[in-house]
């Protein structure tokens, strides 16, 4: 077999709670991801359809159970989910429900999952009783290690949703601590020789010291200062999502996808 003719496709997307699910659903069917890393994934036990999320800054439609929605579109993927926090949402009849919020990684069945780790990179699991806060919410990251039989290699993929701060995306002590915790998770999840990918919505500027900390682990940022937001995001600052790799030579293709729009974030597509 010519190993140059096969690849592993890794996609990262902040799914915006499934707010654009009518567009997201057919995209999921066709995206071809072997490893799909999603941020802003919702899970409301025993509820489907739509809910509404509210905090002091925003009011957004969200899927009640985006985790189940995606699993139904990707029946031949393993779906792994880590909740960072839980809070109140309302259905169309204004009934209140408790919704889990976090990150999910879906791995296609031909790739054996040989390791899973998660860690809070900011705070710890919190249950918000009355209202979601606008900042300081905890953040979890999820790492999976898979065996790529065709290329005879191991690939470790770390899925991150970084701390949101309504004052902006500049470095803060909390974000520096987040970077150190993320680096520790990467080092604990991967083994020597692994192809390593770290991706997600970092909520950072391209000059953040986080990238220096990750560079010290041998990781190269492929996004740099590219625009990673869609037309659904009205603010002028266009930096949010990033993807880093340990061995750029192994990258067959990398794209910040501009169309179709399935969220207020653009998808990041990596073929190894």
N, C-alpha and C positions, 0 to 999 in steps of 0.2 A: 504494500500500500504506500502510495506517495503521501506522506504526512502533510505536505503543503496543500493538498486538496481538501483537507478537513480542518474544521475549526471549532472552537468553543465560543459561543456568542454570549456575552454578558451585557445586560441592559440595566441601567439605573434610572429611576424616575420618581420624583415626588408626585404621588398620585392625587394630591389635593383632596383627600378624603372621598375620591370618586365623584367630585362635583360635576365633572364632564363625562359621566359614565356612558352616555349614548355614543360619544366619540371614542372613549377608552375601550369599550367592549370589543368592537371589531378590530381595533389595533392590537389588543391582546391576542386575538385569534391568529393574526398574521405576523407578529413581531419576530417569531423564530428564536426566542431566548432560550438558551440552555440554563442560564442562571439569571433570574429576574429579581432585581433588588428594588423594592418599593418602600417609599417613606410616606408618612401620613396615611396609614392604613387603619381602618376602623373595624371594630368588632362589638356588636351589641347582641348578647345572648338571646336566642329565640325570637329575633326580629329581623325582617328583611325590608326591602324597599328603601324609602327615603326618610331621613331625619334632618333636623336643623341644629347646627352648632352656633352658639352665641358666647362671645365674651365682650369685654368693654369696648373693643375696637372693631369687631367684625360680626357679621351674621351670614353664615354660609350653608347652602344645602350640602349634605353629605349622605353617602350611602350608609344605611344602618349597619351593614355587615360587608364591607368591601373585601374582607378576607375571604368570606364564603363566595362572594361574587367572582373573585379571581380564581379561586380553586375550581369553580364550576366551568370556567373558560379554559383552564389548563389541567384537565383531568389526569394527564400523564406526567405531572410534576409533583414533587413533594413540597408541601407548603409549611414553612416555619414562621412563627410569629412571636414577637416579644412586645409586651405592653409596657409603655413607659409611665402612663397614668390613666386615670379613669375619671369621667365627669358626666354631667347631665346633658342630655339632648332631648328634643321633643319630636314626636311623629306628627303626621298631618292632622291628627285629631287633638294635638296639643297635650298628649299624654307624655309624661317624663319617663326616660329610660336611662340606665347607666351604660355608657359606651366606653370601651377600651380603645386606646389610641397608641400606635407604635409603628414598628417596622416589620416587614415581612420579606422573606427570601424564598423563591420558588425554584427548585432544582429539577431538571428533567430526569426521568427515570434511568436513562442510560448512563448517567453519572452517579456512581455510588457516593453517598454522603458518608465520609469516614471520620468527620469531626465537626462538632458544633460547640460554639462558645458565645456567650453574651455578657455584656457588662454595661453598667450605667456610666456614661461618660460625664454626666452632670446630674447631681442630686440622686434621688432614689425613688422607687415607685411611690406614687401619691394618689390618694383618692380625693378628688375635689367634690365636696358635698353640694354646695349651692351654686357655684359659678366657676368656670374655667378662668384662671389668671391670664393676664396678657404677657407676662414675662416670668422668667425663672422656672419654667416648667421642666421637669426632669427629662433626660434624654438617654435612651438606650441604643446600643449598637449590637449588631448580630454578625457573627463570623461563621462561615461554613467552609469546610475543607472537603474537596471532592477529588475523585480519581478519574482522570481523563485516560481511559484505556487506550484510545486510538493513538494518542501522542505519548503514552507511557510517562505521564507526569502527574503531579499533584498540583491543584490550584486552590489557593485560599482566597476567599472573597469576603470582604468586610463591608457591611451595609450600615451607613451612619445617617442619622438625622441630627444635625447640630443645633446647639442652643439658639433660640430666638430671643433677640433683645430689641424691643421697640425703639430704642435709641439709635440703632444702626448696627452695622456689621463689622465695626472696627474691633481690634483686639482688646480684650479685657482680661483681668486676672481669672475670671471664671472660664473664659475661652482658652486661656493658657493651660489651666488645670484640665479642661476637657481634652486638649491635645495630648497631654501626658497620659491620661487614662486611655485614650484611643491607641496611642503607641504601645502601651502595655498589653492591650487586647490583641493587637496585631502580632506582637512578639510571642504571646502565649498561644495563639491559634495556629500559627504557621510552623512548619518545620524546615530545616535546612534544605535548600534546593527547590522549595515551592515557588511556582509562579504566584505572585501576590497581587491582588487588586483591592484597592480601597475606594469606595464610591459612595455617593449620596448627596443630599442637600446639606452642605456644611454651614450655610448661613454665614459665610466669611468673605472678605475681600481677597483678591488674588495675591496681595503682598502680606498676608497674615503670617505670623511666625509659626503657625501650625504647619505650614508647608516645609519650613526648615526642620522642624522636629520629625516630620515624616521622611524628609530627604535623608536624614541621618539613619533611617532604617533602610535606605536604598530605594526609596519610592520616588518616581518621577511623575509630576502632574502633567496630564495631557490637555487639560482645558485652558489653563492660564487665564487670560482676560477675555475669553469668548463670552458672548451673550448667551445665557442659559435660561432666559425667560421668554414666554410667549406673549402674544398680543393681549392675553387675558390679564396680564400683570401691568398695571398702569404707571408704576413708579419708574423714575429714570435710572435708578441703580440696577444694573442687569446681571449682577454676579450672585450666584447662589450654589449651583451644583458643580461638583468636581469628580474627577476620576484619576486615580494614580495607579501606576504599575511598577513592578519590581524589575522588569526586563523589557524595555521598549523594543528591543530587536524582535521579540515574539509577537508584536502587534501587527496583525495583517491589515486591519482597518479600524479607524476610530472616527466617530461622527457625532456632532451635536445636532440632533435632528430638528429641523425647522418645521416640517410638515409630515403627517397631520398634527394638528394641535389637539392634545388629549388632556391637558392640564394647564396650570399657569406656569409650569416648568417645562423645559424641553427635555426629551429623553436623551441619554448618553448611551451610545451603542459601541461596544468594543468586540471585535473579532480577533481571537488569538490564533 
